[in-house]
Amino acid sequence: MRIRVFVYDDYAGRRAALKALLSLSEDFIFAGEAADCSHALEDIEKFYPDVVLMDINMPGADGIEGLKVIKKEFPHIKVLMQTVFDDTDKIFECIRNGA
């Protein structure tokens, strides 16, 4: 069974790199991508990933908002948070909300 992965990241270069990396493995399918979480429910309903790779800091609807929406409606989907910032409060909030 292949794992469907959706990527949320405001940096197009990182989304492209993750897509390329995932395409190298037969175990993963790059299900889709978005620059923020403003349409998280629609994205999940359309692409139905098994795993979401989520940037914490994005303009508009950020990763913490997206995490909360996804885990509320789709608790079985695994959400992995990624960030380049050393912000323990945000990281702890992500963990408390199911990441």
C-alpha positions as CSV (number, residue, x, y, z in Angstrom):
1,M,0.0,0.0,0.0
2,R,1.4,3.4,-1.0
3,I,1.2,6.3,1.4
4,R,-0.5,9.5,0.0
5,V,1.3,12.7,1.1
6,F,0.0,16.2,0.9
7,V,2.3,19.2,1.5
8,Y,1.5,22.6,3.0
9,D,4.3,25.1,2.7
10,D,4.4,28.7,1.6
11,Y,7.8,28.3,0.0
12,A,7.4,26.8,-3.6
13,G,10.9,25.6,-3.7
14,R,10.5,23.4,-0.6
15,R,7.2,22.0,-2.0
16,A,9.0,21.1,-5.2
17,A,11.9,19.5,-3.4
18,L,9.5,17.4,-1.2
19,K,7.6,16.4,-4.4
20,A,10.8,15.3,-6.1
21,L,12.0,13.4,-3.0
22,L,8.7,11.6,-2.5
23,S,8.7,10.6,-6.2
24,L,11.9,8.7,-5.7
25,S,10.2,6.1,-3.5
26,E,7.7,3.6,-4.7
27,D,6.2,3.7,-1.2
28,F,4.8,7.3,-1.5
29,I,2.4,9.2,-3.7
30,F,2.6,13.0,-3.8
31,A,-1.1,13.7,-3.4
32,G,-1.0,17.5,-3.7
33,E,0.2,20.8,-2.3
34,A,-0.9,24.2,-1.1
35,A,0.9,27.4,0.0
36,D,-1.3,27.8,3.1
37,C,-4.2,26.1,5.0
38,S,-7.0,28.5,3.9
39,H,-8.7,25.6,2.1
40,A,-7.5,22.7,4.3
41,L,-10.9,20.9,4.5
42,E,-11.4,21.1,0.7
43,D,-7.8,20.0,0.1
44,I,-8.2,16.9,2.4
45,E,-11.6,16.0,0.9
46,K,-10.3,16.3,-2.7
47,F,-6.9,14.6,-2.3
48,Y,-7.5,12.4,0.8
49,P,-3.9,12.0,2.0
50,D,-2.7,9.5,4.6
51,V,-0.1,11.9,5.8
52,V,0.2,15.7,5.7
53,L,3.6,17.5,5.9
54,M,2.8,20.9,7.4
55,D,4.9,24.0,7.7
56,I,4.0,25.8,10.9
57,N,4.6,29.4,9.8
58,M,2.7,30.4,6.7
59,P,0.9,33.6,5.7
60,G,-2.9,33.5,5.8
61,A,-4.0,30.3,7.5
62,D,-0.9,28.9,9.2
63,G,0.0,25.3,10.0
64,I,-1.4,25.4,13.5
65,E,-4.8,26.4,12.2
66,G,-4.6,23.8,9.5
67,L,-3.6,21.1,12.0
68,K,-6.6,21.8,14.2
69,V,-9.0,21.7,11.3
70,I,-7.6,18.5,9.8
71,K,-7.4,16.6,13.2
72,K,-11.0,17.7,14.1
73,E,-12.5,16.4,10.9
74,F,-10.0,13.7,9.9
75,P,-8.4,12.4,13.2
76,H,-6.9,9.4,11.4
77,I,-4.7,11.5,9.1
78,K,-1.2,11.8,10.4
79,V,0.1,15.4,10.4
80,L,3.9,16.0,10.6
81,M,4.9,19.6,11.4
82,Q,8.0,21.2,10.0
83,T,9.6,24.5,10.8
84,V,13.0,26.3,10.6
85,F,12.1,28.3,13.7
86,D,13.0,27.4,17.3
87,D,9.7,28.3,18.9
88,T,9.0,25.8,21.6
89,D,5.5,27.3,22.3
90,K,4.3,26.7,18.8
91,I,5.9,23.2,18.7
92,F,4.2,22.3,22.0
93,E,0.9,23.6,20.7
94,C,1.2,21.4,17.6
95,I,1.9,18.3,19.8
96,R,-1.1,19.2,22.0
97,N,-3.3,19.3,18.9
98,G,-2.3,15.9,17.5
99,A,0.8,16.4,15.4
